[in-house]
């Protein structure tokens, strides 16, 4: 069943361990599993008060993390329950993504900058500007660790 009007899925992440796509809504905090062939969704859970902004899986695990307003949370992909990782007022990040070694990155600021996110405090360390504005997605290839030249 597709999500109802007003509950469009804005957060998605693919879990390579179970070959499934998960999606979340900013309104009502619905966590769904998305069928890759039909596009149909199956509701997993809807924890009260959660507004999903962005999803990312911790590398090598089925551990789904989400940005939800000023909170970074872990999401149980079996039943939809959430666990608070860190809450920080004015946590201005847009997408988040894990690097291969488990470091959490996000895009934030105006102009847009790549940030390293402390998973304990929510503190941000600017890595540098990305050179473009209006980015709404971030993906990091987490199956390799190396430099730009491939070494």
C-alpha positions in Angstrom: 0.0 0.0 0.0 1.4 3.4 -0.8 1.7 6.0 2.0 -1.5 8.1 2.4 -1.5 11.8 1.3 0.3 14.0 3.7 2.6 11.1 4.8 5.0 11.0 1.9 8.3 9.2 2.5 11.2 11.6 2.7 13.8 9.5 4.4 15.1 6.3 2.8 18.1 3.9 3.4 19.0 0.6 1.8 20.2 -2.2 4.1 22.7 -4.4 2.2 22.5 -7.1 4.9 18.8 -7.9 4.2 18.5 -6.3 0.7 15.6 -4.2 1.9 14.7 -0.5 1.5 13.4 1.3 4.5 11.5 4.6 4.5 10.2 7.1 7.0 7.8 10.0 7.0 8.3 13.4 8.6 4.7 13.5 9.6 3.6 10.9 12.0 7.0 9.2 12.1 6.0 6.1 10.1 8.7 3.6 9.5 8.0 1.4 6.4 9.6 -1.3 4.4 9.5 -0.6 0.7 9.1 -3.4 -1.8 11.8 -2.8 -4.4 9.8 -4.3 -7.3 6.3 -2.9 -6.7 7.0 0.2 -4.6 4.4 -0.9 -2.1 5.1 -0.1 1.5 4.5 -2.1 4.7 4.2 -0.2 7.9 6.6 -1.4 10.6 5.8 1.1 13.3 5.0 4.6 14.2 6.6 5.8 17.4 4.8 8.9 18.9 6.4 12.3 18.4 9.1 11.2 15.9 9.5 13.2 12.7 12.1 11.4 10.5 14.4 13.7 8.4 17.1 11.4 7.2 18.2 7.7 7.5 21.6 5.9 7.4 22.7 2.4 8.3 25.8 1.9 10.5 28.3 0.1 8.2 28.2 -3.7 8.4 25.1 -3.8 10.6 21.3 -3.5 10.4 21.6 -0.6 12.8 19.4 2.2 11.4 20.1 5.7 12.6 17.9 8.7 11.9 18.0 12.4 12.1 14.8 13.6 13.7 14.8 17.4 14.2 17.4 18.1 16.9 17.8 14.4 17.8 19.9 11.6 16.4 18.1 8.3 17.1 18.5 4.6 16.5 15.5 2.9 15.0 14.6 -0.8 15.5 13.8 -2.0 11.9 11.8 -5.0 13.3 9.2 -3.1 15.3 9.9 0.7 14.8 10.9 1.6 18.3 13.4 4.4 18.7 16.3 5.0 21.1 17.7 8.5 21.7 21.5 8.7 20.8 21.9 12.4 21.3 19.7 15.5 21.5 21.3 18.9 20.8 19.3 22.1 20.3 20.2 23.8 17.0 21.5 20.6 15.5 21.3 22.0 12.0 22.1 19.1 9.7 20.3 18.0 6.6 21.3 14.5 5.5 23.5 12.2 7.5 25.7 9.3 6.4 28.2 6.9 8.0 31.7 6.5 6.6 33.4 3.1 6.3 35.0 3.4 9.8 31.8 4.3 11.6 32.3 8.1 11.6 29.0 10.0 11.2 28.9 12.9 8.7 26.3 15.4 7.9 25.7 18.4 5.6 24.9 21.7 7.4 25.3 25.4 7.4 24.9 28.1 4.8 26.9 27.9 2.6 26.7 24.1 2.8 29.6 22.4 4.6 30.5 18.8 5.3 30.5 18.1 9.0 31.8 15.3 11.3 29.2 14.6 13.9 30.3 13.5 17.4 27.9 10.5 18.2 28.1 11.2 21.9 27.6 15.0 22.2 26.2 16.0 18.8 29.1 18.4 18.4 30.0 19.3 14.8 33.5 19.6 13.4 33.5 21.3 10.0 35.5 19.3 7.4 35.0 22.0 4.8 32.7 23.6 2.3 31.2 21.4 -0.4 31.1 24.2 -3.0 27.4 23.9 -4.0 24.1 24.9 -2.3 20.8 23.2 -2.0 22.0 19.7 -1.4 19.4 17.4 0.2 21.2 14.0 0.1 24.4 12.5 1.2 25.9 9.1 0.5 29.2 7.7 1.5 30.5 4.5 0.1 31.1 2.5 3.2 32.5 -0.7 1.8 36.0 0.7 1.1 38.5 2.8 3.0 41.1 4.6 0.9 42.2 7.9 -0.6 41.0 9.7 -3.7 43.6 8.0 -5.8 42.4 4.5 -4.6 45.2 3.6 -2.3 
